[in-house]
């Protein structure tokens, strides 16, 4: 794959370059192919972090 921006395609579960699938079907851009390969891991980590953040607790009673 060439230098430039890399994306993780959610439709095909693979790393793509700029000319890949449509933007709605991918995550990125990432600076390296390796970062794009780990995109779903990063999403999981961020989701867990946000789920555990007391400032964003949707289950808390409203004032």
N, CA, C and O atoms as a GROMACS GRO file, in nm:
protein
  252
    1UNK      N    1   0.085  -0.117   0.000
    1UNK     CA    2   0.000   0.000   0.000
    1UNK      C    3   0.090   0.124   0.000
    1UNK      O    4   0.199   0.121   0.056
    2UNK      N    5   0.045   0.228  -0.061
    2UNK     CA    6   0.127   0.348  -0.076
    2UNK      C    7   0.126   0.434   0.049
    2UNK      O    8   0.046   0.414   0.140
    3UNK      N    9   0.218   0.531   0.051
    3UNK     CA   10   0.221   0.627   0.161
    3UNK      C   11   0.097   0.714   0.154
    3UNK      O   12   0.036   0.728   0.048
    4UNK      N   13   0.060   0.774   0.266
    4UNK     CA   14  -0.055   0.862   0.269
    4UNK      C   15  -0.148   0.825   0.382
    4UNK      O   16  -0.104   0.782   0.489
    5UNK      N   17  -0.275   0.842   0.358
    5UNK     CA   18  -0.374   0.814   0.461
    5UNK      C   19  -0.427   0.672   0.445
    5UNK      O   20  -0.439   0.621   0.334
    6UNK      N   21  -0.459   0.611   0.560
    6UNK     CA   22  -0.512   0.476   0.560
    6UNK      C   23  -0.646   0.476   0.634
    6UNK      O   24  -0.668   0.555   0.725
    7UNK      N   25  -0.733   0.387   0.593
    7UNK     CA   26  -0.867   0.376   0.650
    7UNK      C   27  -0.896   0.230   0.680
    7UNK      O   28  -0.842   0.141   0.615
    8UNK      N   29  -0.983   0.206   0.779
    8UNK     CA   30  -1.030   0.071   0.806
    8UNK      C   31  -1.172   0.060   0.753
    8UNK      O   32  -1.260   0.134   0.796
    9UNK      N   33  -1.194  -0.032   0.660
    9UNK     CA   34  -1.324  -0.050   0.598
    9UNK      C   35  -1.410  -0.140   0.688
    9UNK      O   36  -1.373  -0.254   0.715
   10UNK      N   37  -1.522  -0.086   0.734
   10UNK     CA   38  -1.613  -0.162   0.819
   10UNK      C   39  -1.692  -0.266   0.740
   10UNK      O   40  -1.742  -0.364   0.797
   11UNK      N   41  -1.703  -0.247   0.613
   11UNK     CA   42  -1.777  -0.340   0.527
   11UNK      C   43  -1.694  -0.464   0.495
   11UNK      O   44  -1.745  -0.576   0.498
   12UNK      N   45  -1.566  -0.444   0.466
   12UNK     CA   46  -1.478  -0.554   0.425
   12UNK      C   47  -1.380  -0.598   0.533
   12UNK      O   48  -1.309  -0.697   0.516
   13UNK      N   49  -1.374  -0.523   0.645
   13UNK     CA   50  -1.283  -0.551   0.757
   13UNK      C   51  -1.137  -0.561   0.710
   13UNK      O   52  -1.067  -0.658   0.738
   14UNK      N   53  -1.096  -0.457   0.638
   14UNK     CA   54  -0.956  -0.451   0.593
   14UNK      C   55  -0.912  -0.306   0.580
   14UNK      O   56  -0.994  -0.215   0.576
   15UNK      N   57  -0.782  -0.288   0.574
   15UNK     CA   58  -0.723  -0.155   0.558
   15UNK      C   59  -0.728  -0.117   0.410
   15UNK      O   60  -0.700  -0.199   0.322
   16UNK      N   61  -0.765   0.008   0.385
   16UNK     CA   62  -0.773   0.059   0.249
   16UNK      C   63  -0.701   0.193   0.239
   16UNK      O   64  -0.678   0.260   0.339
   17UNK      N   65  -0.667   0.229   0.119
   17UNK     CA   66  -0.609   0.361   0.092
   17UNK      C   67  -0.719   0.463   0.068
   17UNK      O   68  -0.836   0.437   0.094
   18UNK      N   69  -0.680   0.576   0.017
   18UNK     CA   70  -0.775   0.686  -0.007
   18UNK      C   71  -0.886   0.648  -0.105
   18UNK      O   72  -0.996   0.701  -0.096
   19UNK      N   73  -0.858   0.558  -0.197
   19UNK     CA   74  -0.954   0.522  -0.301
   19UNK      C   75  -1.039   0.401  -0.263
   19UNK      O   76  -1.088   0.330  -0.351
   20UNK      N   77  -1.056   0.376  -0.135
   20UNK     CA   78  -1.133   0.262  -0.089
   20UNK      C   79  -1.282   0.288  -0.092
   20UNK      O   80  -1.331   0.369  -0.171
   21UNK      N   81  -1.351   0.221  -0.005
   21UNK     CA   82  -1.497   0.231   0.003
   21UNK      C   83  -1.540   0.373   0.045
   21UNK      O   84  -1.457   0.457   0.080
   22UNK      N   85  -1.670   0.396   0.040
   22UNK     CA   86  -1.723   0.529   0.072
   22UNK      C   87  -1.696   0.562   0.220
   22UNK      O   88  -1.681   0.472   0.303
   23UNK      N   89  -1.691   0.688   0.250
   23UNK     CA   90  -1.655   0.735   0.384
   23UNK      C   91  -1.748   0.680   0.492
   23UNK      O   92  -1.702   0.655   0.604
   24UNK      N   93  -1.874   0.662   0.464
   24UNK     CA   94  -1.969   0.612   0.563
   24UNK      C   95  -1.939   0.469   0.606
   24UNK      O   96  -1.987   0.424   0.710
   25UNK      N   97  -1.858   0.397   0.528
   25UNK     CA   98  -1.827   0.257   0.558
   25UNK      C   99  -1.687   0.238   0.614
   25UNK      O  100  -1.638   0.125   0.619
   26UNK      N  101  -1.622   0.345   0.657
   26UNK     CA  102  -1.485   0.328   0.705
   26UNK      C  103  -1.449   0.422   0.818
   26UNK      O  104  -1.516   0.523   0.840
   27UNK      N  105  -1.344   0.387   0.889
   27UNK     CA  106  -1.290   0.467   0.998
   27UNK      C  107  -1.157   0.525   0.952
   27UNK      O  108  -1.085   0.463   0.875
   28UNK      N  109  -1.127   0.644   0.999
   28UNK     CA  110  -1.000   0.704   0.965
   28UNK      C  111  -1.018   0.848   0.925
   28UNK      O  112  -1.128   0.903   0.935
   29UNK      N  113  -0.914   0.910   0.880
   29UNK     CA  114  -0.789   0.853   0.834
   29UNK      C  115  -0.689   0.828   0.947
   29UNK      O  116  -0.695   0.890   1.053
   30UNK      N  117  -0.600   0.736   0.921
   30UNK     CA  118  -0.489   0.702   1.011
   30UNK      C  119  -0.359   0.729   0.937
   30UNK      O  120  -0.353   0.718   0.814
   31UNK      N  121  -0.257   0.764   1.011
   31UNK     CA  122  -0.128   0.798   0.952
   31UNK      C  123  -0.053   0.676   0.901
   31UNK      O  124   0.024   0.686   0.805
   32UNK      N  125  -0.076   0.561   0.964
   32UNK     CA  126  -0.004   0.440   0.924
   32UNK      C  127  -0.102   0.325   0.900
   32UNK      O  128  -0.215   0.326   0.950
   33UNK      N  129  -0.057   0.229   0.826
   33UNK     CA  130  -0.137   0.109   0.800
   33UNK      C  131  -0.160   0.033   0.931
   33UNK      O  132  -0.269  -0.022   0.952
   34UNK      N  133  -0.060   0.029   1.018
   34UNK     CA  134  -0.072  -0.041   1.146
   34UNK      C  135  -0.181   0.022   1.233
   34UNK      O  136  -0.258  -0.050   1.297
   35UNK      N  137  -0.187   0.154   1.237
   35UNK     CA  138  -0.292   0.221   1.315
   35UNK      C  139  -0.430   0.184   1.260
   35UNK      O  140  -0.522   0.159   1.338
   36UNK      N  141  -0.444   0.182   1.131
   36UNK     CA  142  -0.572   0.147   1.070
   36UNK      C  143  -0.610   0.002   1.099
   36UNK      O  144  -0.728  -0.028   1.120
   37UNK      N  145  -0.512  -0.087   1.102
   37UNK     CA  146  -0.538  -0.228   1.133
   37UNK      C  147  -0.597  -0.246   1.272
   37UNK      O  148  -0.673  -0.339   1.295
   38UNK      N  149  -0.564  -0.156   1.364
   38UNK     CA  150  -0.610  -0.166   1.503
   38UNK      C  151  -0.725  -0.071   1.534
   38UNK      O  152  -0.752  -0.041   1.650
   39UNK      N  153  -0.793  -0.025   1.431
   39UNK     CA  154  -0.901   0.073   1.448
   39UNK      C  155  -1.013   0.021   1.538
   39UNK      O  156  -1.060   0.093   1.626
   40UNK      N  157  -1.056  -0.103   1.518
   40UNK     CA  158  -1.166  -0.156   1.599
   40UNK      C  159  -1.126  -0.173   1.745
   40UNK      O  160  -1.210  -0.157   1.834
   41UNK      N  161  -1.001  -0.206   1.770
   41UNK     CA  162  -0.952  -0.215   1.908
   41UNK      C  163  -0.960  -0.079   1.976
   41UNK      O  164  -1.002  -0.068   2.091
   42UNK      N  165  -0.920   0.024   1.904
   42UNK     CA  166  -0.924   0.160   1.958
   42UNK      C  167  -1.069   0.202   1.985
   42UNK      O  168  -1.096   0.267   2.086
   43UNK      N  169  -1.160   0.167   1.896
   43UNK     CA  170  -1.302   0.198   1.916
   43UNK      C  171  -1.353   0.130   2.044
   43UNK      O  172  -1.421   0.193   2.125
   44UNK      N  173  -1.320   0.002   2.062
   44UNK     CA  174  -1.364  -0.071   2.183
   44UNK      C  175  -1.309  -0.005   2.309
   44UNK      O  176  -1.382   0.014   2.407
   45UNK      N  177  -1.180   0.030   2.306
   45UNK     CA  178  -1.118   0.095   2.422
   45UNK      C  179  -1.188   0.226   2.456
   45UNK      O  180  -1.218   0.254   2.572
   46UNK      N  181  -1.214   0.306   2.355
   46UNK     CA  182  -1.280   0.436   2.378
   46UNK      C  183  -1.423   0.417   2.429
   46UNK      O  184  -1.466   0.489   2.519
   47UNK      N  185  -1.494   0.323   2.372
   47UNK     CA  186  -1.631   0.298   2.417
   47UNK      C  187  -1.634   0.254   2.563
   47UNK      O  188  -1.719   0.300   2.640
   48UNK      N  189  -1.543   0.165   2.601
   48UNK     CA  190  -1.536   0.121   2.741
   48UNK      C  191  -1.504   0.238   2.832
   48UNK      O  192  -1.562   0.251   2.940
   49UNK      N  193  -1.412   0.321   2.790
   49UNK     CA  194  -1.374   0.438   2.870
   49UNK      C  195  -1.492   0.532   2.888
   49UNK      O  196  -1.517   0.580   2.998
   50UNK      N  197  -1.565   0.557   2.781
   50UNK     CA  198  -1.680   0.646   2.789
   50UNK      C  199  -1.794   0.583   2.870
   50UNK      O  200  -1.864   0.653   2.943
   51UNK      N  201  -1.812   0.451   2.857
   51UNK     CA  202  -1.917   0.383   2.934
   51UNK      C  203  -1.890   0.392   3.084
   51UNK      O  204  -1.984   0.393   3.164
   52UNK      N  205  -1.762   0.397   3.122
   52UNK     CA  206  -1.724   0.401   3.263
   52UNK      C  207  -1.705   0.543   3.315
   52UNK      O  208  -1.674   0.561   3.433
   53UNK      N  209  -1.724   0.643   3.233
   53UNK     CA  210  -1.705   0.782   3.272
   53UNK      C  211  -1.830   0.832   3.345
   53UNK      O  212  -1.937   0.839   3.284
   54UNK      N  213  -1.818   0.866   3.473
   54UNK     CA  214  -1.936   0.909   3.549
   54UNK      C  215  -2.001   1.037   3.494
   54UNK      O  216  -2.120   1.060   3.517
   55UNK      N  217  -1.927   1.119   3.422
   55UNK     CA  218  -1.985   1.240   3.363
   55UNK      C  219  -2.081   1.207   3.249
   55UNK      O  220  -2.163   1.290   3.212
   56UNK      N  221  -2.072   1.087   3.194
   56UNK     CA  222  -2.154   1.048   3.080
   56UNK      C  223  -2.241   0.927   3.114
   56UNK      O  224  -2.271   0.846   3.026
   57UNK      N  225  -2.279   0.914   3.236
   57UNK     CA  226  -2.359   0.800   3.280
   57UNK      C  227  -2.506   0.823   3.244
   57UNK      O  228  -2.574   0.903   3.309
   58UNK      N  229  -2.554   0.755   3.141
   58UNK     CA  230  -2.693   0.770   3.096
   58UNK      C  231  -2.793   0.711   3.193
   58UNK      O  232  -2.911   0.744   3.187
   59UNK      N  233  -2.750   0.624   3.282
   59UNK     CA  234  -2.840   0.558   3.376
   59UNK      C  235  -2.865   0.640   3.502
   59UNK      O  236  -2.948   0.603   3.585
   60UNK      N  237  -2.794   0.749   3.515
   60UNK     CA  238  -2.810   0.832   3.635
   60UNK      C  239  -2.944   0.904   3.632
   60UNK      O  240  -2.990   0.945   3.525
   61UNK      N  241  -3.009   0.919   3.746
   61UNK     CA  242  -3.138   0.990   3.750
   61UNK      C  243  -3.118   1.135   3.708
   61UNK      O  244  -3.017   1.198   3.743
   62UNK      N  245  -3.212   1.188   3.634
   62UNK     CA  246  -3.201   1.327   3.589
   62UNK      C  247  -3.242   1.422   3.702
   62UNK      O  248  -3.326   1.388   3.785
   63UNK      N  249  -3.182   1.537   3.702
   63UNK     CA  250  -3.210   1.635   3.808
   63UNK      C  251  -3.332   1.716   3.780
   63UNK      O  252  -3.368   1.802   3.860
   0.00000   0.00000   0.00000
